[in-house]
């Protein structure tokens, strides 16, 4: 009888662990994306402030924020090249 309670308790703890992991993994992804967007925003604002007098203005929207945030300096360079050659 006591072994049965031990196994039920262990199964319950395993279930709580699995449910907790499944609930917090998407939250962690959203927090990471928000941090990347903040970093990208800082990079884009800095680039716009420094190179604004040269006519370089990169729009600040979610796509450019994530591009600059995830890829960081190469992403900003990519956005600058797109601005000069395509737009």
PyMOL commands that set and color helices and strands:
alter all, ss='L'
color gray80, all
select helices_A, chain A and resi 2-54+62-71+73-85
alter helices_A, ss='H'
color red, helices_A
deselect
rebuild
show_as cartoon
